[in-house]
Amino acid sequence: MTVDDVSEIAAVLATGGICPIQLSCVGAFYTLFGPIAKDEWHEGYLIQYASRIKEAVDVPIMAVGGIRDLKMMEDVVASGKGDLISLCRPFIREPELINRWLWGNTSPSQCDSWDGCLRATERREKVRCTVTTRAGGRQKKRA
């Protein structure tokens, strides 16, 4: 769907009392797993769309799209580009992420959006991170 399509749908949803609205897979080049071309992926790749949809409706908009950095999340909300931040894969990789941030370690999530966790669910397997860290570097491992 295009951003214009989603703006129209969001307006109908908002009129019907739906809120908040989370935007995911908006734009011609995006899929469930992010941009079609992985070299086009960057942190916050859907924020621009959240900002545009937010202009079209008066309900809270949840920004999503590979957001891993707490500072970026704070900036999105402070700038008004989104009202809330939606995370999924970072919590699969680091279930204690919020606690880590609260305890003072505000480094970005260790999730690298490899998508192994989502591919596991396609096979009807338990949701889990399929990336492991080993001495000598990060190793990607299919479960």
C-alpha atoms as an extended CHARMM CRD file, in Angstrom:
* protein
*
       143  EXT
         1         1  MET       CA              0.0000000000        0.0000000000        0.0000000000  PROA      1               0.0000000000
         2         2  THR       CA              1.0920000000        3.5320000000       -0.5820000000  PROA      2               0.0000000000
         3         3  VAL       CA              1.2590000000        6.1540000000        2.1310000000  PROA      3               0.0000000000
         4         4  ASP       CA             -1.8540000000        7.7740000000        0.6240000000  PROA      4               0.0000000000
         5         5  ASP       CA             -3.7390000000        4.4550000000        0.8290000000  PROA      5               0.0000000000
         6         6  VAL       CA             -2.7360000000        4.0300000000        4.4500000000  PROA      6               0.0000000000
         7         7  SER       CA             -3.6900000000        7.6180000000        5.2740000000  PROA      7               0.0000000000
         8         8  GLU       CA             -7.2070000000        6.9560000000        3.9920000000  PROA      8               0.0000000000
         9         9  ILE       CA             -7.4810000000        3.6600000000        5.8730000000  PROA      9               0.0000000000
        10        10  ALA       CA             -6.1080000000        5.2540000000        9.0590000000  PROA      10              0.0000000000
        11        11  ALA       CA             -8.7150000000        8.0320000000        8.8210000000  PROA      11              0.0000000000
        12        12  VAL       CA            -11.5150000000        5.4490000000        8.5230000000  PROA      12              0.0000000000
        13        13  LEU       CA            -10.1080000000        3.4550000000       11.4500000000  PROA      13              0.0000000000
        14        14  ALA       CA             -9.7500000000        6.5750000000       13.5760000000  PROA      14              0.0000000000
        15        15  THR       CA            -13.3310000000        7.6120000000       12.8050000000  PROA      15              0.0000000000
        16        16  GLY       CA            -14.4230000000        4.1390000000       13.9060000000  PROA      16              0.0000000000
        17        17  GLY       CA            -12.6940000000        4.5470000000       17.2540000000  PROA      17              0.0000000000
        18        18  ILE       CA             -9.5320000000        2.5420000000       16.5920000000  PROA      18              0.0000000000
        19        19  CYS       CA             -6.4950000000        3.8430000000       18.3940000000  PROA      19              0.0000000000
        20        20  PRO       CA             -3.5770000000        3.7420000000       18.5200000000  PROA      20              0.0000000000
        21        21  ILE       CA             -2.6140000000        2.8460000000       14.9910000000  PROA      21              0.0000000000
        22        22  GLN       CA              0.6490000000        1.0160000000       14.3210000000  PROA      22              0.0000000000
        23        23  LEU       CA              2.1130000000        1.4010000000       10.8640000000  PROA      23              0.0000000000
        24        24  SER       CA              3.9940000000       -1.5290000000        9.4710000000  PROA      24              0.0000000000
        25        25  CYS       CA              4.7900000000       -2.5190000000        5.8960000000  PROA      25              0.0000000000
        26        26  VAL       CA              3.8050000000        0.8620000000        4.4550000000  PROA      26              0.0000000000
        27        27  GLY       CA              5.2070000000        1.8790000000        1.1090000000  PROA      27              0.0000000000
        28        28  ALA       CA              5.7780000000        0.1080000000       -2.1650000000  PROA      28              0.0000000000
        29        29  PHE       CA              9.1580000000       -1.3590000000       -1.2200000000  PROA      29              0.0000000000
        30        30  TYR       CA              8.4220000000       -2.8140000000        2.2130000000  PROA      30              0.0000000000
        31        31  THR       CA              7.3970000000       -6.2760000000        3.3430000000  PROA      31              0.0000000000
        32        32  LEU       CA              6.7580000000       -7.9340000000        6.6930000000  PROA      32              0.0000000000
        33        33  PHE       CA             10.5300000000       -8.3500000000        6.9990000000  PROA      33              0.0000000000
        34        34  GLY       CA             11.4400000000       -4.7550000000        6.1080000000  PROA      34              0.0000000000
        35        35  PRO       CA             12.6470000000       -3.3090000000        2.8190000000  PROA      35              0.0000000000
        36        36  ILE       CA             12.7730000000       -5.7400000000       -0.0630000000  PROA      36              0.0000000000
        37        37  ALA       CA             16.4250000000       -4.8850000000       -0.7330000000  PROA      37              0.0000000000
        38        38  LYS       CA             18.3460000000       -5.4000000000        2.5130000000  PROA      38              0.0000000000
        39        39  ASP       CA             20.8220000000       -2.7000000000        1.4760000000  PROA      39              0.0000000000
        40        40  GLU       CA             17.9250000000       -0.2310000000        1.7570000000  PROA      40              0.0000000000
        41        41  TRP       CA             17.3080000000       -1.1900000000        5.4030000000  PROA      41              0.0000000000
        42        42  HSD       CA             18.2190000000        1.4060000000        8.0010000000  PROA      42              0.0000000000
        43        43  GLU       CA             17.1460000000        1.9550000000       11.5600000000  PROA      43              0.0000000000
        44        44  GLY       CA             13.7880000000        3.6990000000       11.6600000000  PROA      44              0.0000000000
        45        45  TYR       CA             12.9610000000        3.0290000000        7.9930000000  PROA      45              0.0000000000
        46        46  LEU       CA              9.2010000000        3.5180000000        8.5930000000  PROA      46              0.0000000000
        47        47  ILE       CA              9.3700000000        6.6680000000       10.7530000000  PROA      47              0.0000000000
        48        48  GLN       CA              8.8220000000        8.9330000000        7.7380000000  PROA      48              0.0000000000
        49        49  TYR       CA              5.5430000000        7.1340000000        7.0660000000  PROA      49              0.0000000000
        50        50  ALA       CA              4.4020000000        7.3570000000       10.6950000000  PROA      50              0.0000000000
        51        51  SER       CA              5.0050000000       11.0910000000       10.5590000000  PROA      51              0.0000000000
        52        52  ARG       CA              2.9390000000       11.4710000000        7.3810000000  PROA      52              0.0000000000
        53        53  ILE       CA              0.0440000000        9.3610000000        8.6880000000  PROA      53              0.0000000000
        54        54  LYS       CA              0.1050000000       11.2860000000       11.9740000000  PROA      54              0.0000000000
        55        55  GLU       CA             -0.6690000000       14.4380000000        9.9850000000  PROA      55              0.0000000000
        56        56  ALA       CA             -3.8200000000       12.7690000000        8.5950000000  PROA      56              0.0000000000
        57        57  VAL       CA             -5.4150000000       11.5560000000       11.8470000000  PROA      57              0.0000000000
        58        58  ASP       CA             -6.0270000000       12.7130000000       15.4020000000  PROA      58              0.0000000000
        59        59  VAL       CA             -5.2630000000        9.4070000000       17.1390000000  PROA      59              0.0000000000
        60        60  PRO       CA             -1.9390000000        8.1930000000       18.5510000000  PROA      60              0.0000000000
        61        61  ILE       CA              0.4240000000        6.7070000000       15.9830000000  PROA      61              0.0000000000
        62        62  MET       CA              2.9020000000        3.9790000000       16.8730000000  PROA      62              0.0000000000
        63        63  ALA       CA              6.2270000000        4.2860000000       15.0330000000  PROA      63              0.0000000000
        64        64  VAL       CA              7.9080000000        1.0190000000       14.0770000000  PROA      64              0.0000000000
        65        65  GLY       CA             10.5990000000       -0.1220000000       11.6750000000  PROA      65              0.0000000000
        66        66  GLY       CA             13.8790000000       -1.4910000000       12.9240000000  PROA      66              0.0000000000
        67        67  ILE       CA             14.1620000000        1.0320000000       15.7300000000  PROA      67              0.0000000000
        68        68  ARG       CA             16.8450000000       -0.1870000000       18.1500000000  PROA      68              0.0000000000
        69        69  ASP       CA             18.2970000000        2.9420000000       19.7410000000  PROA      69              0.0000000000
        70        70  LEU       CA             16.6580000000        4.5060000000       22.8180000000  PROA      70              0.0000000000
        71        71  LYS       CA             17.7970000000        8.0070000000       21.8110000000  PROA      71              0.0000000000
        72        72  MET       CA             16.1140000000        7.6140000000       18.4090000000  PROA      72              0.0000000000
        73        73  MET       CA             12.9260000000        6.4890000000       20.1510000000  PROA      73              0.0000000000
        74        74  GLU       CA             12.9770000000        9.5170000000       22.4200000000  PROA      74              0.0000000000
        75        75  ASP       CA             13.6310000000       11.8140000000       19.4380000000  PROA      75              0.0000000000
        76        76  VAL       CA             10.7070000000       10.3470000000       17.4520000000  PROA      76              0.0000000000
        77        77  VAL       CA              8.2790000000       11.0370000000       20.2900000000  PROA      77              0.0000000000
        78        78  ALA       CA              9.7790000000       14.4280000000       21.2180000000  PROA      78              0.0000000000
        79        79  SER       CA              9.6660000000       15.6080000000       17.5910000000  PROA      79              0.0000000000
        80        80  GLY       CA              6.0490000000       14.4950000000       17.1730000000  PROA      80              0.0000000000
        81        81  LYS       CA              6.8170000000       12.0520000000       14.3510000000  PROA      81              0.0000000000
        82        82  GLY       CA              5.1410000000        9.3590000000       16.4130000000  PROA      82              0.0000000000
        83        83  ASP       CA              3.3370000000        9.1490000000       19.7240000000  PROA      83              0.0000000000
        84        84  LEU       CA              4.5100000000        5.6860000000       20.7420000000  PROA      84              0.0000000000
        85        85  ILE       CA              7.2560000000        3.2750000000       19.7060000000  PROA      85              0.0000000000
        86        86  SER       CA              6.4730000000       -0.3260000000       18.8140000000  PROA      86              0.0000000000
        87        87  LEU       CA              9.1340000000       -3.0000000000       19.2510000000  PROA      87              0.0000000000
        88        88  CYS       CA              9.0460000000       -6.7290000000       18.6220000000  PROA      88              0.0000000000
        89        89  ARG       CA             12.3230000000       -8.3620000000       17.6020000000  PROA      89              0.0000000000
        90        90  PRO       CA             14.4170000000       -6.4360000000       20.1500000000  PROA      90              0.0000000000
        91        91  PHE       CA             12.3610000000       -8.0710000000       22.9270000000  PROA      91              0.0000000000
        92        92  ILE       CA             12.7940000000      -11.4900000000       21.3350000000  PROA      92              0.0000000000
        93        93  ARG       CA             16.5700000000      -10.9370000000       21.3360000000  PROA      93              0.0000000000
        94        94  GLU       CA             16.6580000000       -9.2240000000       24.7490000000  PROA      94              0.0000000000
        95        95  PRO       CA             13.5920000000       -9.8510000000       26.9330000000  PROA      95              0.0000000000
        96        96  GLU       CA             15.1520000000       -7.6500000000       29.6580000000  PROA      96              0.0000000000
        97        97  LEU       CA             15.8860000000       -4.7370000000       27.2960000000  PROA      97              0.0000000000
        98        98  ILE       CA             13.7510000000       -2.2050000000       29.1450000000  PROA      98              0.0000000000
        99        99  ASN       CA             15.3240000000       -3.1860000000       32.4640000000  PROA      99              0.0000000000
       100       100  ARG       CA             18.8140000000       -2.8530000000       30.9420000000  PROA      100             0.0000000000
       101       101  TRP       CA             17.9400000000        0.6550000000       29.8230000000  PROA      101             0.0000000000
       102       102  LEU       CA             16.4170000000        1.4920000000       33.2130000000  PROA      102             0.0000000000
       103       103  TRP       CA             19.5860000000        0.2440000000       34.9310000000  PROA      103             0.0000000000
       104       104  GLY       CA             21.6440000000        2.7120000000       32.8970000000  PROA      104             0.0000000000
       105       105  ASN       CA             23.0010000000        0.6900000000       29.9720000000  PROA      105             0.0000000000
       106       106  THR       CA             21.2610000000        2.5490000000       27.1580000000  PROA      106             0.0000000000
       107       107  SER       CA             23.2180000000        1.0300000000       24.2860000000  PROA      107             0.0000000000
       108       108  PRO       CA             20.9730000000       -0.0120000000       21.3720000000  PROA      108             0.0000000000
       109       109  SER       CA             19.2820000000       -3.3730000000       21.3230000000  PROA      109             0.0000000000
       110       110  GLN       CA             21.5480000000       -6.2270000000       20.2840000000  PROA      110             0.0000000000
       111       111  CYS       CA             18.9380000000       -7.2960000000       17.7060000000  PROA      111             0.0000000000
       112       112  ASP       CA             20.2870000000       -7.0590000000       14.1770000000  PROA      112             0.0000000000
       113       113  SER       CA             16.9590000000       -7.8020000000       12.4560000000  PROA      113             0.0000000000
       114       114  TRP       CA             18.2720000000      -10.9370000000       10.8150000000  PROA      114             0.0000000000
       115       115  ASP       CA             14.6670000000      -12.2670000000       10.8670000000  PROA      115             0.0000000000
       116       116  GLY       CA             15.4830000000      -15.7990000000       11.9850000000  PROA      116             0.0000000000
       117       117  CYS       CA             13.0040000000      -15.3590000000       14.8430000000  PROA      117             0.0000000000
       118       118  LEU       CA             10.1940000000      -14.5670000000       12.4110000000  PROA      118             0.0000000000
       119       119  ARG       CA             11.1610000000      -17.3520000000       10.0290000000  PROA      119             0.0000000000
       120       120  ALA       CA             10.8990000000      -19.8030000000       12.9390000000  PROA      120             0.0000000000
       121       121  THR       CA              7.2840000000      -18.7570000000       13.4840000000  PROA      121             0.0000000000
       122       122  GLU       CA              6.5430000000      -19.4160000000        9.8090000000  PROA      122             0.0000000000
       123       123  ARG       CA              7.5360000000      -23.0210000000       10.5390000000  PROA      123             0.0000000000
       124       124  ARG       CA              5.1850000000      -22.9360000000       13.5600000000  PROA      124             0.0000000000
       125       125  GLU       CA              8.1260000000      -23.1080000000       15.9450000000  PROA      125             0.0000000000
       126       126  LYS       CA              8.4930000000      -21.3170000000       19.2500000000  PROA      126             0.0000000000
       127       127  VAL       CA              9.3780000000      -17.6390000000       18.9610000000  PROA      127             0.0000000000
       128       128  ARG       CA             13.0380000000      -17.2640000000       19.8380000000  PROA      128             0.0000000000
       129       129  CYS       CA             16.1550000000      -15.4240000000       18.7500000000  PROA      129             0.0000000000
       130       130  THR       CA             18.1980000000      -17.5750000000       16.4130000000  PROA      130             0.0000000000
       131       131  VAL       CA             21.3310000000      -15.4090000000       16.6170000000  PROA      131             0.0000000000
       132       132  THR       CA             23.9230000000      -16.4690000000       19.1570000000  PROA      132             0.0000000000
       133       133  THR       CA             26.9840000000      -14.6470000000       20.4210000000  PROA      133             0.0000000000
       134       134  ARG       CA             30.1950000000      -16.6560000000       20.7490000000  PROA      134             0.0000000000
       135       135  ALA       CA             33.7910000000      -15.8220000000       21.5780000000  PROA      135             0.0000000000
       136       136  GLY       CA             35.3980000000      -14.5000000000       18.4340000000  PROA      136             0.0000000000
       137       137  GLY       CA             32.3270000000      -12.7150000000       17.1280000000  PROA      137             0.0000000000
       138       138  ARG       CA             28.6710000000      -13.0390000000       16.3160000000  PROA      138             0.0000000000
       139       139  GLN       CA             27.5520000000      -16.1880000000       14.6000000000  PROA      139             0.0000000000
       140       140  LYS       CA             24.2370000000      -16.5170000000       12.8400000000  PROA      140             0.0000000000
       141       141  LYS       CA             22.7130000000      -19.8960000000       13.3470000000  PROA      141             0.0000000000
       142       142  ARG       CA             19.5520000000      -21.3660000000       11.9210000000  PROA      142             0.0000000000
       143       143  ALA       CA             17.5740000000      -23.2620000000       14.4940000000  PROA      143             0.0000000000
